[in-house]
């Protein structure tokens, strides 16, 4: 078994005497993949924004080694570059920091006052960084001290940049669909390409051809022969949510995906070869619709796991890799099925209703404080845990928001029983409560950090992410039982990040909180978002269940 991001053995260690636990998709070895760059050792280093760590990938074998762990000084690495002396420079986006990691593994803080540092590149021993924000700056930083030199401002969300064959720095404007360049010693910036499809990164191959990656669903790469014929061609890879690229000495192109992780070799004709297969970045919430499709809210998208035994599951192929992307739905966290519709929360303040058949998304509520878990009442009213505000709210058919309960500490998820009574989990208090006329009545306490909730056959189930357990509470007697243990939820064993990156950064979305969702299935089982390893677990009742 291949090692994954949660367990170096790759094994499923979940135990249960009631349920058989089965992965619906292979574990994802990378917790998202953002900026990538070849290091002095020939390995491809990948910044993992969602994980807060950096891994090195051997392109020949696909082996992954964690270099910067999530409990180190770096919180949210989005891009990286290597200097002439082998030092790794890291754009730590949310806290606004740029780090230098020397070859001996020691860290030096270069700057801590950059707003949303993202694109970063080195020209010899010179260091350049830009800001991913409206009216962002592009500047030169000095690792050994000295104030930054601003080359230009007015960037419409900067991102991955690189020195071109003419010595200029090339960088995208993500909002306007343009590529610009500027001399590294300063000067007047100029547009070199317009009407580029959702540009997120610019990279030059060994022949000097410019490649502009798109962050969209089609996986488009625009190739522009700027310093030759000027011809422009499009390569459609099908790799959802491209983020960055790097070329090796033989001019092979490797790409990363913020939406699904992995590392993929992309050929000039659009063919792909998985180096590290893609998968789920989270997942967060999970639900099952009337057709039996399992839908996972995966931060940047709506996706479905595909069983490794399915004939349509071909790791490394576009749209596959054990996971199918249905739509790029930015910041999808909580999710609930309602007939043909899906209701989705974003921790950044919104509740939306998505129609998979037509691809339409309707905003139901905004300006909420970290809405997360969501459930649907029999009359279609949406019940939402507004985590940051300590409330549970309802959103009716006219999109009117009313408060069902307030004064809670940190409500994470909600679930409704057959009588329509609402239950809420609180990961800080370690409780699960029932709402009686707006009053929270505790039905289970002394838990670690309960998150996902689901009602099944007269029992209430919750995921205790602190102790990695599935718990059941009898709605009749209040009896509390442990139904499964050693669940792959939360950070990897032994890794405890000291500081959570902020939810917002520079007026833009920052780093969302992880969430292990839970949902009941029509056949009497449960679905669990195993966010530690990037899978959905299906827990099916069985008479002889042991180690998964």
C-alpha positions as CSV (number, residue, x, y, z in Angstrom):
1,X,0.0,0.0,0.0
2,X,1.2,3.5,-0.8
3,X,1.8,5.9,2.1
4,X,-0.6,8.8,2.3
5,X,-0.7,12.1,3.9
6,X,-2.2,10.7,7.1
7,X,-0.5,7.3,7.6
8,X,3.0,6.3,6.3
9,X,1.8,2.7,5.9
10,X,-1.2,3.6,3.7
11,X,-3.4,1.2,5.7
12,X,-6.9,1.9,6.8
13,X,-6.8,1.4,10.6
14,X,-10.4,2.0,11.4
15,X,-12.0,-0.6,13.7
16,X,-15.6,-1.2,14.5
17,X,-17.8,-4.1,15.8
18,X,-20.9,-2.6,14.1
19,X,-19.7,-1.2,10.8
20,X,-17.6,-2.3,7.9
21,X,-15.5,0.7,6.8
22,X,-14.7,1.0,3.1
23,X,-12.9,3.8,1.2
24,X,-14.9,5.0,-1.7
25,X,-11.8,6.5,-3.3
26,X,-8.0,6.2,-2.9
27,X,-6.3,8.4,-0.3
28,X,-4.8,11.6,-1.7
29,X,-1.0,11.8,-0.9
30,X,-0.9,15.6,-1.3
31,X,-3.2,17.9,0.6
32,X,-3.6,20.1,-2.5
33,X,-0.7,21.2,-4.6
34,X,0.0,24.9,-5.3
35,X,3.4,26.4,-6.2
36,X,5.9,23.9,-7.5
37,X,9.6,24.2,-8.3
38,X,12.6,21.9,-8.9
39,X,15.1,21.9,-6.0
40,X,18.9,21.4,-6.2
41,X,18.4,17.7,-5.6
42,X,16.3,17.2,-8.7
43,X,13.0,16.6,-6.8
44,X,9.9,18.7,-7.4
45,X,8.9,20.6,-4.3
46,X,5.2,21.4,-3.8
47,X,3.7,24.0,-1.6
48,X,0.4,22.8,0.0
49,X,-1.6,25.8,1.0
50,X,-4.5,23.9,2.7
51,X,-2.1,21.6,4.7
52,X,0.4,24.2,5.7
53,X,3.3,22.1,4.6
54,X,5.7,21.5,1.7
55,X,6.5,18.1,0.2
56,X,9.2,16.9,-2.2
57,X,8.2,14.6,-5.1
58,X,10.5,12.3,-7.0
59,X,9.3,12.6,-10.6
60,X,10.7,9.2,-11.5
61,X,9.0,7.2,-8.7
62,X,6.2,9.4,-7.4
63,X,7.6,9.1,-3.9
64,X,6.5,11.9,-1.6
65,X,8.5,13.2,1.4
66,X,7.3,15.9,3.7
67,X,10.0,18.6,4.0
68,X,8.1,21.3,5.9
69,X,5.6,19.9,8.4
70,X,2.4,21.6,9.3
71,X,3.5,22.2,12.9
72,X,6.5,24.3,11.8
73,X,6.7,28.1,11.5
74,X,5.1,28.2,8.0
75,X,1.3,28.4,8.1
76,X,0.0,28.6,4.5
77,X,2.6,28.1,1.8
78,X,1.3,29.1,-1.6
79,X,4.4,29.3,-3.7
80,X,8.1,28.7,-3.4
81,X,11.4,29.2,-5.3
82,X,15.0,28.3,-4.9
83,X,17.9,30.7,-4.7
84,X,21.4,30.3,-6.1
85,X,22.7,28.9,-2.8
86,X,20.0,26.3,-2.6
87,X,17.8,28.2,-0.1
88,X,14.1,27.7,-0.4
89,X,12.0,30.9,-0.3
90,X,8.4,30.5,0.7
91,X,5.4,32.8,0.2
92,X,3.3,32.2,3.4
93,X,0.1,33.8,2.2
94,X,-2.3,34.2,5.1
95,X,0.0,35.7,7.7
96,X,1.7,37.8,5.0
97,X,5.2,36.4,5.5
98,X,8.1,35.4,3.3
99,X,10.5,32.8,4.7
100,X,13.9,31.6,3.8
101,X,14.7,27.9,4.5
102,X,18.4,27.3,4.2
103,X,19.8,24.0,3.0
104,X,20.5,23.0,6.6
105,X,16.8,23.3,7.5
106,X,17.0,26.5,9.5
107,X,14.4,29.3,8.9
108,X,14.8,33.0,8.6
109,X,11.9,35.4,8.3
110,X,12.5,37.7,5.3
111,X,9.5,39.9,5.7
112,X,6.3,39.8,7.8
113,X,4.4,42.8,6.3
114,X,3.5,41.6,2.8
115,X,-0.2,41.4,2.0
116,X,-1.1,38.0,0.6
117,X,2.3,37.1,-0.8
118,X,1.8,34.6,-3.6
119,X,4.0,34.6,-6.7
120,X,7.7,34.2,-5.8
121,X,10.7,33.7,-7.9
122,X,14.5,34.0,-7.8
123,X,16.9,35.4,-10.4
124,X,20.3,34.2,-9.1
125,X,20.5,35.4,-5.6
126,X,17.8,38.1,-6.1
127,X,14.3,37.5,-4.7
128,X,11.0,38.8,-6.1
129,X,7.4,38.4,-4.8
130,X,4.0,39.8,-5.7
131,X,0.7,40.2,-3.9
132,X,-2.5,38.4,-4.6
133,X,-4.9,41.2,-4.0
134,X,-6.5,44.2,-5.8
135,X,-3.9,46.8,-6.5
136,X,-1.2,44.4,-5.5
137,X,2.5,45.1,-5.6
138,X,5.4,43.4,-7.2
139,X,8.6,44.0,-5.3
140,X,12.2,42.8,-4.7
141,X,13.0,41.6,-1.2
142,X,16.4,41.4,0.4
143,X,16.9,38.2,2.5
144,X,19.9,39.7,4.4
145,X,18.1,42.9,5.3
146,X,16.9,46.1,3.8
147,X,13.5,47.6,2.8
148,X,11.6,46.1,-0.2
149,X,11.9,47.9,-3.5
150,X,8.5,48.2,-5.2
151,X,8.8,47.6,-8.9
152,X,5.2,48.3,-9.7
153,X,1.7,48.2,-8.1
154,X,-1.8,48.0,-9.6
155,X,-1.7,44.2,-10.0
156,X,-5.2,42.7,-10.4
157,X,-4.4,39.7,-8.2
158,X,-0.8,38.6,-8.8
159,X,0.3,35.0,-8.9
160,X,3.0,32.7,-10.1
161,X,5.7,34.6,-12.1
162,X,9.0,33.9,-13.8
163,X,11.9,35.6,-15.5
164,X,11.6,35.3,-19.3
165,X,14.3,34.8,-22.0
166,X,14.5,38.6,-22.4
167,X,15.4,39.1,-18.7
168,X,12.0,40.6,-17.8
169,X,9.7,39.4,-15.0
170,X,6.4,38.0,-16.4
171,X,3.3,37.8,-14.2
172,X,-0.5,37.4,-14.6
173,X,-3.3,39.6,-13.7
174,X,-5.8,37.0,-12.6
175,X,-8.9,39.3,-12.7
176,X,-8.3,40.9,-16.1
177,X,-7.0,37.9,-18.1
178,X,-3.7,39.5,-18.9
179,X,0.0,38.8,-18.7
180,X,2.4,41.6,-18.0
181,X,6.2,42.0,-17.8
182,X,8.6,44.5,-16.2
183,X,12.4,44.7,-16.0
184,X,13.7,43.3,-12.7
185,X,15.5,46.6,-12.0
186,X,12.3,48.6,-12.4
187,X,10.7,50.5,-15.3
188,X,7.3,50.7,-17.0
189,X,5.3,47.5,-17.0
190,X,3.7,46.5,-20.3
191,X,1.1,44.0,-21.4
192,X,2.3,41.1,-23.4
193,X,-0.9,39.1,-23.7
194,X,-4.6,39.8,-23.3
195,X,-7.8,37.7,-23.3
196,X,-6.0,34.8,-21.7
197,X,-8.3,32.2,-20.1
198,X,-8.4,32.7,-16.3
199,X,-4.6,33.0,-15.9
200,X,-3.1,31.8,-12.7
201,X,0.6,31.1,-13.5
202,X,3.1,32.0,-16.2
203,X,6.0,29.6,-17.0
204,X,8.6,29.4,-19.8
205,X,9.8,26.1,-21.1
206,X,13.4,25.3,-22.1
207,X,12.8,26.7,-25.6
208,X,11.5,30.0,-24.3
209,X,7.9,29.4,-25.1
210,X,5.5,31.1,-22.6
211,X,2.9,28.8,-21.0
212,X,0.0,30.4,-19.2
213,X,-2.0,28.1,-16.9
214,X,-5.7,28.5,-16.4
215,X,-7.3,28.0,-13.0
216,X,-10.6,26.9,-14.6
217,X,-12.4,23.6,-14.9
218,X,-11.1,22.7,-18.4
219,X,-7.4,22.7,-17.5
220,X,-6.4,25.0,-20.3
221,X,-2.8,26.0,-21.0
222,X,-2.2,28.8,-23.4
223,X,1.1,28.5,-25.2
224,X,2.5,31.8,-26.7
225,X,5.7,31.9,-28.8
226,X,6.4,35.4,-27.7
227,X,10.0,35.6,-28.9
228,X,9.5,33.6,-32.0
229,X,6.5,33.6,-34.4
230,X,4.1,35.0,-31.8
231,X,1.7,32.1,-32.4
232,X,-0.8,31.2,-29.7
233,X,-2.2,27.7,-29.2
234,X,-4.4,26.2,-26.6
235,X,-3.9,22.8,-24.8
236,X,-7.0,21.5,-23.0
237,X,-5.8,19.0,-20.4
238,X,-9.0,18.3,-18.5
239,X,-7.0,18.8,-15.3
240,X,-9.4,20.8,-13.0
241,X,-8.0,23.8,-11.2
242,X,-4.4,24.1,-12.5
243,X,-2.2,26.1,-10.2
244,X,1.5,26.0,-11.3
245,X,4.0,24.3,-13.5
246,X,7.7,23.4,-13.7
247,X,9.9,22.1,-16.6
248,X,12.7,19.6,-16.0
249,X,16.0,19.5,-17.9
250,X,14.4,17.4,-20.7
251,X,11.7,20.0,-21.0
252,X,9.0,17.8,-19.6
253,X,6.2,19.8,-18.1
254,X,4.8,19.0,-14.6
255,X,1.6,20.7,-13.3
256,X,-0.1,21.0,-9.9
257,X,-3.7,21.5,-9.0
258,X,-5.1,23.6,-6.1
259,X,-8.5,21.9,-6.5
260,X,-7.4,18.2,-6.4
261,X,-3.7,18.1,-5.5
262,X,-1.4,15.6,-7.2
263,X,1.4,16.1,-9.7
264,X,0.8,15.4,-13.3
265,X,3.1,15.4,-16.4
266,X,1.4,17.3,-19.2
267,X,2.4,16.6,-22.7
268,X,2.3,19.3,-25.5
269,X,-0.7,17.5,-27.1
270,X,-2.7,17.5,-23.9
271,X,-2.0,13.9,-22.8
272,X,-1.4,13.4,-19.1
273,X,0.5,11.0,-16.9
274,X,0.0,10.9,-13.1
275,X,3.2,11.2,-11.1
276,X,1.2,11.6,-7.8
277,X,-2.5,10.9,-8.4
278,X,-5.0,13.6,-7.7
279,X,-7.9,13.2,-5.2
280,X,-9.8,15.0,-2.5
281,X,-8.2,18.0,-0.8
282,X,-10.6,17.7,2.1
283,X,-13.3,16.5,2.0
284,X,-15.5,18.7,4.2
285,X,-19.3,18.0,4.2
286,X,-20.7,14.9,2.5
287,X,-24.2,13.9,1.4
288,X,-26.0,11.4,-0.8
289,X,-28.7,12.3,-3.3
290,X,-31.8,10.5,-4.4
291,X,-29.9,8.8,-7.3
292,X,-27.4,7.4,-4.8
293,X,-24.6,9.8,-5.9
294,X,-22.2,10.7,-3.1
295,X,-21.4,14.4,-3.2
296,X,-18.5,15.9,-1.3
297,X,-17.9,19.6,-0.6
298,X,-14.2,19.8,-1.3
299,X,-13.3,23.5,-0.6
300,X,-12.8,24.5,-4.2
301,X,-15.3,22.2,-5.8
302,X,-18.2,19.7,-5.7
303,X,-16.9,16.2,-6.3
304,X,-17.8,12.6,-6.0
305,X,-15.6,9.7,-5.0
306,X,-15.2,6.8,-7.4
307,X,-14.6,3.4,-6.0
308,X,-11.0,2.1,-6.8
309,X,-12.7,-1.1,-8.1
310,X,-14.9,0.8,-10.5
311,X,-14.1,0.3,-14.2
312,X,-14.3,4.1,-14.6
313,X,-11.7,4.8,-11.9
314,X,-8.4,5.2,-13.7
315,X,-6.0,7.1,-11.4
316,X,-4.2,9.9,-13.3
317,X,-6.7,10.2,-16.1
318,X,-8.6,13.5,-16.5
319,X,-11.7,13.6,-14.4
320,X,-10.8,10.4,-12.7
321,X,-8.1,9.6,-10.1
322,X,-10.7,8.1,-7.9
323,X,-12.6,11.4,-7.8
324,X,-14.9,13.1,-10.4
325,X,-15.3,16.9,-10.3
326,X,-18.8,18.0,-11.0
327,X,-18.2,21.8,-10.7
328,X,-15.8,24.3,-9.4
329,X,-17.8,25.7,-6.4
330,X,-15.5,28.0,-4.6
331,X,-15.3,27.5,-0.8
332,X,-17.8,24.7,-0.5
333,X,-17.8,23.3,3.0
334,X,-21.1,22.1,4.4
335,X,-23.5,20.3,2.1
336,X,-27.0,18.8,2.2
337,X,-29.1,17.0,-0.5
338,X,-32.6,18.1,-1.1
339,X,-34.2,16.2,-4.0
340,X,-32.3,17.3,-7.1
341,X,-30.8,20.3,-5.4
342,X,-27.7,20.6,-3.2
343,X,-27.5,23.2,-0.4
344,X,-23.9,24.4,0.3
345,X,-22.3,26.6,3.0
346,X,-19.1,28.6,2.8
347,X,-17.2,29.4,5.9
348,X,-16.6,32.8,4.3
349,X,-20.2,33.8,4.9
350,X,-22.6,32.4,2.3
351,X,-25.3,29.8,1.9
352,X,-26.0,28.7,-1.7
353,X,-28.3,26.3,-3.5
354,X,-26.8,24.5,-6.5
355,X,-28.8,22.8,-9.2
356,X,-26.5,20.1,-10.7
357,X,-28.8,19.5,-13.6
358,X,-28.6,23.0,-14.9
359,X,-25.3,24.1,-13.3
360,X,-27.0,27.1,-11.6
361,X,-26.1,28.4,-8.2
362,X,-28.4,30.7,-6.2
363,X,-27.2,32.7,-3.2
364,X,-29.6,32.2,-0.2
365,X,-27.8,34.1,2.5
366,X,-24.7,36.2,2.9
367,X,-22.8,38.0,5.6
368,X,-23.0,35.1,8.0
369,X,-20.1,34.4,10.5
370,X,-18.5,31.1,9.4
371,X,-21.6,29.1,8.5
372,X,-20.7,25.4,8.3
373,X,-23.1,22.4,9.0
374,X,-26.4,22.4,7.1
375,X,-29.6,20.4,7.2
376,X,-32.9,20.5,5.4
377,X,-36.2,20.6,7.3
378,X,-39.3,18.8,5.8
379,X,-40.8,22.1,4.6
380,X,-37.5,22.9,2.8
381,X,-36.2,25.4,5.3
382,X,-32.4,25.3,5.6
383,X,-31.0,24.9,9.1
384,X,-27.4,26.2,9.4
385,X,-24.8,26.2,12.2
386,X,-23.4,29.7,12.1
387,X,-20.1,28.7,13.8
388,X,-18.5,32.0,14.3
389,X,-21.6,33.7,15.7
390,X,-22.4,30.9,18.1
391,X,-25.9,30.6,16.6
392,X,-28.1,28.2,14.7
393,X,-30.1,30.0,12.0
394,X,-32.9,29.1,9.5
395,X,-33.2,30.2,5.9
396,X,-36.7,29.9,4.5
397,X,-38.0,29.7,0.9
398,X,-37.9,33.5,0.6
399,X,-34.3,33.5,1.8
400,X,-35.3,35.2,5.1
401,X,-32.8,34.4,7.9
402,X,-34.1,33.9,11.4
403,X,-32.3,32.8,14.6
404,X,-33.3,29.5,16.1
405,X,-30.7,29.6,18.9
406,X,-27.9,31.9,20.0
407,X,-25.4,32.1,22.8
408,X,-23.8,28.8,21.8
409,X,-20.0,28.5,21.9
410,X,-18.8,27.0,18.7
411,X,-21.6,25.1,16.9
412,X,-20.2,23.0,14.0
413,X,-22.9,20.8,12.5
414,X,-26.7,20.3,12.7
415,X,-29.0,17.4,12.2
416,X,-32.8,16.8,12.4
417,X,-34.5,13.8,13.7
418,X,-37.8,12.2,12.4
419,X,-39.8,14.7,14.6
420,X,-38.0,17.6,13.2
421,X,-36.0,18.3,16.4
422,X,-32.6,20.0,15.8
423,X,-29.3,18.7,17.2
424,X,-26.1,20.7,17.2
425,X,-22.5,19.7,17.9
426,X,-20.0,22.0,19.6
427,X,-16.4,21.1,19.2
428,X,-15.1,23.5,21.9
429,X,-17.5,22.5,24.6
430,X,-17.3,18.8,23.6
431,X,-21.1,18.5,23.6
432,X,-24.0,17.5,21.4
433,X,-27.2,19.3,22.3
434,X,-30.9,19.4,21.3
435,X,-32.6,22.7,20.7
436,X,-35.8,23.0,22.7
437,X,-37.5,26.3,21.9
438,X,-34.2,28.0,21.3
439,X,-32.5,26.5,24.4
440,X,-29.6,24.1,24.0
441,X,-30.2,20.9,26.1
442,X,-27.1,18.8,26.4
443,X,-27.6,15.2,25.3
444,X,-24.0,14.1,25.3
445,X,-21.0,15.8,27.0
446,X,-17.3,15.1,27.8
447,X,-16.5,14.5,24.1
448,X,-13.3,15.6,22.5
449,X,-14.2,17.7,19.5
450,X,-17.5,16.5,17.9
451,X,-18.1,17.7,14.4
452,X,-20.2,15.9,11.8
453,X,-23.7,14.8,12.9
454,X,-26.3,12.4,11.4
455,X,-29.5,10.8,12.6
456,X,-30.0,7.1,11.8
457,X,-32.6,4.6,13.1
458,X,-33.4,6.5,16.2
459,X,-29.8,7.2,17.1
460,X,-27.6,10.3,16.7
461,X,-24.1,9.8,15.4
462,X,-21.2,12.2,15.7
463,X,-17.5,12.3,14.7
464,X,-15.2,13.1,17.6
465,X,-12.2,14.4,15.7
466,X,-10.0,14.9,18.8
467,X,-10.2,11.2,19.7
468,X,-10.8,10.0,16.1
469,X,-14.0,8.1,17.1
470,X,-17.5,7.6,15.8
471,X,-20.0,7.9,18.7
472,X,-23.7,7.0,18.8
473,X,-26.2,8.6,21.2
474,X,-29.6,6.8,21.7
475,X,-32.3,9.4,21.3
476,X,-34.5,7.3,23.6
477,X,-32.2,6.5,26.5
478,X,-29.3,8.9,26.1
479,X,-26.9,6.0,26.1
480,X,-23.5,6.9,24.5
481,X,-21.5,4.2,22.7
482,X,-18.2,4.2,20.7
483,X,-19.0,2.6,17.3
484,X,-15.7,3.1,15.4
485,X,-12.2,4.1,16.3
486,X,-9.0,5.2,14.7
487,X,-10.8,7.2,12.0
488,X,-8.5,9.1,9.6
489,X,-9.8,12.6,10.5
490,X,-7.9,15.7,11.5
491,X,-4.2,16.3,11.2
492,X,-1.8,13.3,10.9
493,X,-1.0,11.7,14.2
494,X,1.7,13.7,16.0
495,X,1.2,16.8,13.9
496,X,-0.4,19.6,15.8
497,X,-0.2,23.0,14.1
498,X,0.5,25.6,16.8
499,X,-1.3,28.5,15.0
500,X,-4.3,28.3,12.7
501,X,-4.0,30.7,9.7
502,X,-6.6,33.4,9.8
503,X,-9.9,32.9,8.0
504,X,-9.5,36.1,6.1
505,X,-6.3,37.7,4.8
506,X,-5.9,41.2,3.3
507,X,-9.7,41.5,2.8
508,X,-9.8,38.2,0.9
509,X,-10.6,34.6,1.9
510,X,-7.8,33.0,3.9
511,X,-7.6,29.5,5.3
512,X,-10.8,27.6,6.2
513,X,-11.2,25.4,9.2
514,X,-11.2,21.6,8.5
515,X,-14.5,19.8,9.0
516,X,-15.2,16.0,9.1
517,X,-18.8,15.7,7.8
518,X,-21.2,12.8,8.4
519,X,-24.3,11.7,6.5
520,X,-26.8,8.8,6.7
521,X,-27.4,6.6,3.7
522,X,-30.7,5.0,2.7
523,X,-29.4,1.5,3.3
524,X,-28.8,2.1,7.0
525,X,-25.1,3.1,6.8
526,X,-23.1,6.3,7.1
527,X,-20.8,8.4,5.0
528,X,-17.8,10.0,6.7
529,X,-15.5,12.8,5.3
530,X,-12.1,11.3,6.2
531,X,-10.4,14.7,5.8
532,X,-7.1,13.3,7.3
533,X,-6.4,11.1,4.2
534,X,-8.6,12.6,1.6
535,X,-11.3,9.9,1.3
536,X,-14.9,9.3,1.9
537,X,-15.5,6.3,4.1
538,X,-18.7,4.3,3.7
539,X,-19.7,2.6,7.0
540,X,-22.0,-0.3,6.3
541,X,-23.6,-2.4,9.1
542,X,-22.2,-5.9,9.2
543,X,-22.1,-8.8,11.6
544,X,-18.4,-9.5,11.4
545,X,-16.6,-6.2,11.3
546,X,-13.0,-5.7,12.4
547,X,-10.0,-3.9,11.0
548,X,-10.7,-2.0,7.8
